[in-house]
Amino acid sequence: MEAAVILVYSTTHALQIEKLLHAHGLECKLIPVPRHLSSDCGICVSISRNDTETVSGLLARAAIEVEGIYEV
């Protein structure tokens, strides 16, 4: 799977996103933040690159702020 990651401000945000995406039938996985994107410890949400636009729309409608979505 070609992946993208959603960097979030907190673990709570990551869990909210995971729940939202699963409720809409989208695959996602919580993973450690890739070191080349951030030196902070923490988790991010891994999604399929093909779902990036759909996920962006869902996040906007749910008013969940993220640091960004990056292809990896």
Backbone torsions as a table, in degrees:
resi	resn	phi	psi	omega
1	MET	NA	125.5	171.7
2	GLU	-72.6	127.7	-169.3
3	ALA	-114.2	159.9	168.5
4	ALA	-133.0	156.6	177.6
5	VAL	-125.1	146.2	176.9
6	ILE	-106.0	114.6	176.1
7	LEU	-85.6	133.7	-173.9
8	VAL	-122.4	166.6	-178.8
9	TYR	-85.0	-20.9	-178.9
10	SER	-156.8	164.0	175.9
11	THR	-61.0	-35.7	178.7
12	THR	-58.8	-43.2	178.0
13	HIS	-62.7	-41.5	179.6
14	ALA	-60.7	-43.2	179.7
15	LEU	-66.9	-37.5	176.8
16	GLN	-63.2	-42.9	-179.6
17	ILE	-65.6	-44.3	178.6
18	GLU	-56.9	-46.6	-179.9
19	LYS	-62.8	-44.8	179.6
20	LEU	-60.4	-47.8	-177.2
21	LEU	-66.6	-41.9	177.7
22	HIS	-63.2	-37.5	178.4
23	ALA	-63.3	-25.2	178.4
24	HIS	-100.6	12.8	175.6
25	GLY	73.9	21.7	-179.5
26	LEU	-101.2	139.1	178.3
27	GLU	-76.0	137.9	173.2
28	CYS	-157.1	165.4	-177.8
29	LYS	-150.3	137.2	174.2
30	LEU	-83.4	128.2	-178.0
31	ILE	-137.7	163.2	173.5
32	PRO	-64.5	147.8	178.4
33	VAL	-64.9	127.4	176.4
34	PRO	-59.0	133.1	-175.6
35	ARG	-59.8	-30.3	-179.0
36	HIS	-74.0	-11.7	177.4
37	LEU	-98.2	-33.6	-178.6
38	SER	-160.9	140.9	177.7
39	SER	-89.1	-5.2	177.5
40	ASP	-67.3	145.6	171.1
41	CYS	-73.8	151.9	176.0
42	GLY	149.0	-174.5	-179.2
43	ILE	-119.8	160.1	174.4
44	CYS	-137.7	176.3	-178.6
45	VAL	-110.8	121.9	177.9
46	SER	-93.2	131.8	178.9
47	ILE	-133.1	168.2	173.5
48	SER	-73.2	140.1	175.7
49	ARG	-56.2	-33.5	-179.0
50	ASN	-64.6	-20.8	-177.7
51	ASP	-96.5	2.2	-172.9
52	THR	-56.1	-48.7	-178.4
53	GLU	-65.1	-43.3	178.8
54	THR	-61.2	-45.7	-179.3
55	VAL	-64.1	-42.4	178.1
56	SER	-57.2	-43.1	178.4
57	GLY	-64.5	-42.7	178.7
58	LEU	-63.5	-41.5	179.3
59	LEU	-64.4	-40.8	179.1
60	ALA	-63.9	-45.7	179.9
61	ARG	-65.2	-32.7	179.8
62	ALA	-86.4	-2.9	-179.5
63	ALA	55.8	42.4	175.7
64	ILE	-100.9	116.4	179.8
65	GLU	-80.3	140.0	176.8
66	VAL	-130.7	158.9	176.2
67	GLU	-71.3	-33.3	179.1
68	GLY	163.5	167.0	175.3
69	ILE	-119.4	125.5	-174.4
70	TYR	-127.2	137.3	173.8
71	GLU	-77.2	138.4	178.8
72	VAL	-127.0	NA	NA
